[in-house]
Amino acid sequence: MNDRKTYLESYLKEKKLLVDRALEECLPGEDNFPEIIFQSVRYSMFAGGKRLRPILCLASAEAVGGDSSRLLPVACALEMIHTYSLIHDDLPVMDDDDYRRGRLTNHRVFGEDMAVLAGDALLTEAFHLLARKETASHFPPEKILCAISEIARAAGIFGMVGGQVADIQAEGKAADPKVLEFIHRHKTGEMIRVSVITGALLGMADDNSIKRLEKFGGNIGLAFQITDDILDIEGDMDTLGKATGQDAAFNKMTYPFLMGVEQARQKAKYHLEEALAELSGFDERAEPLRLIAKFVVERTV
């Protein structure tokens, strides 16, 4: 057990370092004009974070025998989209959070106008990065086009944005299991799912492997959000780096609210088991995915 924990810690640290270095290279510097928007963008991009989505992308590529180094720009694009969503999610018109990852949120430092624009900038820059010749040249045209399409759908109205809308509309309403699953699968789960299948797709996986990894990603995405909801109740600000109790304050629909903390914990474990079952046909190259899946459910941050 300790060996696995040590291996995972080393793996996550190594991949995070690679992603951070790649982000430094592909993001414009703060000396560009007008400086404030570049400062705002970089403030949130380098505010910490686990880099879970880009690491899942790289690990998925490795699981199918792909060259993960070629996917670093794609992994960076996924993190840019995730960070844009956090900046907007923290705004007063959304969750109205003052802290993220132990630091003041973007709008608290740069103002609401710059926070909106920083999010917009990251979203558009992500797709610019995906479509750049330097990125696309590593993959067959149909593969990179498919990846871009999948990421756009997962981030947009049929994915993360749609889930966010449903989440807002569900505030203060009676718990509805179908609506709750829709929110969790779309608001959070879609970007985790697409991170996994993008790695498989650009790692040149066969169709069966892509389907299995897609199911793996879907289950992990749902388990991640359920665990997040539990941590909002049981966690503390010093550990999480953000305010807790926000779900209750906004009367948000969550699994702990619907079925209680213990049953929610069991549901997260169920989706972990379903996810791991999808990896049963993969060899030791998928071990990082297995360990990351367990980390998602067992984490305290």
C-alpha positions, 0 to 999 in steps of 0.5 A: 500500500505504501509503495503504491502511495509513494508511486502515485505521489511521485507520478503526480508530482512528475506529471504536474511539473511537466504540465506546469513547464508546458503552461509556462511555455505556451502562455503569453508573458505578463509583459504583453499589452495590456498587461493586466489581462495577462497578469490576471490569466497567469494569476489563476493558471499558476495558483496551484491545483492538482492538474488532475485533468491534464494528468488524466489525459497523459496517463490515458495516452500512456495506458494505450501505449501512446507518447504522452509527451506529444499530448502536453499542449492538449493537456495544457488546453484542458487545464486552461478550460478548467481554470476559465470555469473556476474563474467564472464559477467564483464570480459574485453572480455565480458562487461568490467565492473569495478564496480559491486554492488558498488565495484570493479569487481572481475577481477579488484581485483584478475586479469582476470585469477582468475576471470575466475577460481572463476566463474568456481569454483562457477558453479561446486560447485553449482552442488556439493552442489545440489548433496550432500547427505545432500541436496538430502536426503530431497527430493524424488530421482526423484524430486532432479534429475529433479531439477538438470536437469532443473537448468543445462539446464537453466544455459547452452547452451539452457539457460543463455549461449545461451542467452549470445552468442546471445547477443554478436552476436547481438551487433551493428546489426539492432534490431530484435524483435524475436532475442531480445526476445530470448536474454532476455528470455534466458540470464536472464529469464531462471535462474529466471524461473528455480528458481521459478519452482525448488521451486515448484518442490521440494515443492511437487507441483502438475503438474498444479501448476508447469506449472502455476508457470513456466509461472509466472517465465518466465514472471517475467524473461522477465520483470526483464530484460526489467526493467534492460535495462530501468535502464541502461538508466535512473538509475545512478551509485551511486544507481545501484552500476555499470556503466550505459549507457553500452548498448548504448556503446556496441550497445546492442539490448534492448527493449528501443532501439527497441521501446523506453523507454515508450513502453518498460516500458509498455511491462514490465508491460504487462508481470507483469500482465501476471505473476500475472494472473498465480497466480490467483488460489493460496492462500495467501501463494503466496502473497510474489511472487505477491509482488516480481513480482511488485517489479521487475518491479517497482524497481529503483535498 
